[in-house]
Amino acid sequence: MNALALPTRHDEAYRYSDLDALAGVWPVAREVLRVPAGEAAARAIVISGEAAVARHLLVDLAPGATCDLSLLNLAERFGRIAVEVRLDAGARFTLGAAQIGGGEATLEIVTEVTHAAPDAVSRQTLRSVLAGAATGSYLGKVVVARGANGTDAAQSVRAMLLSRGATANAKPELEIEADDVKCAHGCAVGELDAGALFYLASRGLPPASAKRLMLQAFLAEAFAGAAEEEALSGKALERLEALL
C-alpha cells in the first residue's frame, strides 16, 4: 500500500476505523522513541477534544532497556493511537491504556509488539468505558520472532458498556515462532455488575455514586504504578463525570 494512500476496510489495522474522520488527519506522522541499552523511559499520551486526532508511535528498545507507556483516549469524535514496539534482548515494555467515549465517538488503540530477541517482557493492559453510540476498538498483536526464547508477554483487555448503543471491538493476537515462551491474553466485554451495584446501594451509597466508584476502580487498573498515575486518573474521572 502506498504510504500516502488512505487505508480501506481491507487493511486489518483500520477495520473499525472512521475513515471519513481519518481522511482529515491523513497521513499520520511517525513519532520515534528510542531507549538506549540499560536505560529507562516513561511517556504519557492523552487525546481529547472535538477535533479528529491520530498518533503513531514507534518504540525501539535496546538490550535491557525499559519503557512504560500510558495512553488515555478521550476524543469526542475520533481518536486513534497506534503503537509499534520492538524489544531487543532483556528489554521490558509496559503499556497501560484507557478509552472513555460517549456520543458517536470512535476510539481506537492499535498495537504491535515484536519480541525480536530472547528474554524480553511485555505487558499490555487496556480498559474501555463506552456510552451512547460510541465505538471503542483495540487491535493488539504480539509477535515472537524465531529465536526469541524466554519471551514473557501478556495482554489484558476489558471493556465496559454503559448503554445498548455502545460497541466494543477487541482483537488480541499472538504470532509465535519460538518454542520456550510464555504468552497469554485475556479479553472481556460486559456491563457493570448489577449485584455489586445493589450491594453498594444497600450500604447507603447513591446509585450514581456507586456506578462512578466502580468505573473509577475499573479504569484505575490501566494506570496502576504509572509515573503520571494521579494526573491520568484525574483526567479519566473528569471524562467519566461528563458521561454519567
N, C-alpha and C positions, 0 to 999 in steps of 0.2 A: 504494500500500500504506500502510495506517495505520502511523504511526511507531512505535506501541507493539505492533503485531501481530508475532507470531513469524514469521520467514521460513519458506518452504517450499522444496522441491526445485526449484520452478519459478523461484525467484529465482536468477539466474545466479551471483551472488556467494556463494551458500550451497549450491551444487550438491553439494559433497563434505563439507559440514559435519556434525558430530554434533549434530543438532537437539535431542536429549534433554539433552545437556550444555549446549547454548546456552540452553535454556529456563531453566536455573538462574541465568544471569547477565544475562538479557534484561530490559529494554532496555539497550543499551550506551551509556554517556555519551560524548559527543564531546569530545575534548581538542583545543584550538586552539593552534597555534603560528604567530604572525605575525612575519615578519622584515622590518624596515623597509628602505627603499631603500638600497642600498650596504652594508648590514651583513651579518654572517655569524653563523650559529648552528650548534651541533652538539648532537645528542641521542642517547642510547643507551637502548633499552628492552629489558629482559630479563624473560622469563616463565619461571617454573619452579615446581616443586612439584606436589602431587597434586590441588589444587583446580582446578576449571574456571576459566579466565580468558579474557576477551575485552577487547581495547582497540581504540579507533577514534580515529585521529589526523588532524586537518585541518591542513594546512600551506599557508600563503599567503605567497608570496614576492613582494615589491615589486620594481620595476625594479632590476636589478643586485644583488639580494640573493643570498646563498648559504646553502644548508642541507646539512649532512652528517648523515644519519640512519643509525644502526646498530640492527639488530633481531636478537635472539637468542631463539629459541623453544625452550625445553627442557621444556615442560609434560609431565607424566607421564600425564595423562588427556586434557585438552582445552585447547588454547591457540590463540587466534585473534588476529591483529593485522591491522587494516585501516588503510590509509593513503590519504588523498586529498590530492593536491598540485595547487596552481595556480601556474604560473610566469608572471610578467609579463616585460616586455622585458629581455633580457640576464641574466635570473636563471639560477642554476645549482643543480641538485638532485642529490645523490648518495645512493644507498641501498646499503648493504651488509647482507645478511641471511643468517642461517643457522638451520636447523631440525635438531634432533637428537632422535630419538624411538625408543622401544622399546616392548615390551609391546603394548597395544592403543591406544596414544596416537593422537589425531587432532590434527595440527598444521596451521595454515593461515596463510598470509600473502597478503593481497589488496591490490592497489594500483591506483589510478587516477591517472595523472599527466597533467595538462592543460597543454599549451603554449598559453597564451592570447594571446601577443604574440610579436613577432619575436625571433630571435637568442638564445633560451633553450636551455640544455643540461641534459639529464638522463641519468644513468647508474644502472642498477639491476643489482646482482649478487646472486644467490641461490644458496646451496648447502644441500642437504639430505642428511642421513645417517639412514637408516631401517633398523631391525632388528625382529625379532619379527613381530608383525602390525600394526605401526604404519602410519599413513597420513599422508603429508605432501603438502600441496597449495599451489600458487602460481597465483593468477589475477592477471595483471598487464596492465592496459590503458593504452596511451599514446594520448592524444587531441591531435591538432594542429589547432587551430582555424583557421578561414578567416582568411587574412592573416598567420598566424604564420610568415612566411618566415624562412629561416635557422635553423630548428629543427634541433637535433642531439640525437637520442635513441637510446639503446641499452639492451637488456636481455640479460643472460646468466644462463641458468637451467640448473643441473645438479643431478642427484640421484644418490646412491649407495645401492644396496640391498644390505644385508648378509645378507638371508635371503629365501627364496622367498615368505614370507607378507607381506612388506612391500610397500607400494603408494605410488607417487609419481604425483601428478596435476599437470600443468603446462599453462597456457594463456596464453602471451604473446600480446598482441593489439595491433594498430595501427589507429587510425582517423584518417586523414589527409585534411584539407580544404584544404591549401595545396600549392603546386607546388614551391617551391625549398626542399626539406628533405632531411635525411639521417637516416634512421631504420632501425634494424636490431634483430633479435632472434635469439637462438640458444637452443636447448633440447636437453638430452640426459639420458637416464636409463640407468644401467648398473650394472655391478658393478666391484669392484676388478680391475685388470689382472693376470691370472694370470702373465703374462710378467714384469711388474715385480716381483711378489712373489717369483717364482723367482730373479730376479736379485739381490734384496736378501738372500734366504736363502743364495744361493751365495757371498755376501760375508761370511757368518757371522752375519747378523742373525736372531735367532729369529723364527718366523712371526708370533707375536703382536706383537712389536715392529715388524716390517715393516709389518703392517697398520695399526698405530697411527700410524706415521710417515707413511704415505701418506694416511690420513684427515686427519691434522693439517694436512698441506700443502694438501689439497683444501679444507678449511674456511678456511684462512688467507686464501684469495683473497677471501673476503667482507669481511674487516675490514682489508685492507691499507691503511695510511695513515689509518685512523680515529683519532680523538682518544683513544679508550679501547681501542686495539687490543690491548694486552697483557692488560688485565683481561678483555676479551671472549674472547680466545683461551684464557685460563686457564680460564674457566668452561666453554667448549666442550670443552676437553680433559678436564675432570673428568667431564662427562656421557659422553663417549666411553669413558672408563675403565670406567664402570658398564655399558656395553653390550657391551664386548669380553670 
